[in-house]
């Protein structure tokens, strides 16, 4: 069994643990996993540097992972790394142009996808194999960075790159709208306002997002991933293509089973000329049909 020591959770500082123990009687991994995220957020209202919903979710995810370690049969096969591989194509004057896009998943900080021309996979598998030993180190480095950021919130911004080099522009998910004929629960996102709209029963339940930050002629892809804590997620549908500086993407919620769900919404440019946007949508409830 894992040691029920909340001090092992990255970013869960002493001041936060005192609030959890004093106000909510949370002193174990199981109690933290079972607690309502919004109750924890409200209990932290008097804390200096109040944690965000996203930070609290990460604490709970880490505790959930520690509990799952106790139940896991170590003789079974478990994923050491996972990758998203996309065979992409576009039409050109004399036929089709091909390329392969590969991105590591389940890794923080999020990595930029790697792109190979053509559909020859010879060098791709070797590159993926090289990434496997680095994953544990990257996760530890991300946890270290999160603690440093919490301890030093007023750090001086890094100077602009020398020589006039311009940073890549960033995509932004400006608005998230949940459209459903039934109640959708207490839906929240860390960095973007969420609105809910009651649809006609005949309408398809869906999520709409507004994406900005692209060039006027740039093609942007957007996707909605259903998160499964401790497991691989799955896409609601194929990525949606957006064109223009500001555009909308819509995702059908019909494939979701009844229950509470957390989703990750993402937007990226296949040409790699803008930084991708990602937002987690938590607490989406689908009622029994």
Protein Blocks (a to p, Z undefined) as FASTA:
>chain_A
ZZddfklpghiafklmmmmmmmnopabfklmmmpcfklmmmmmmmpghiacfklmmmmmm
mmmmmmmmmmpcfkbccdfbdcdddddddddfklcadddddddehiacdddddddehjbf
klmmmmmmmmmmmmmmmmmmmmmmmmmmmmmmmbccddddehhiacddddddfbdcdddf
bdebjaddfkbccddddddfkbccddddddehiafkbccddddddddehiacddfbdcdd
dedjbdcddddfklpccdddddddddddfklpaccdddddehiacddZZ
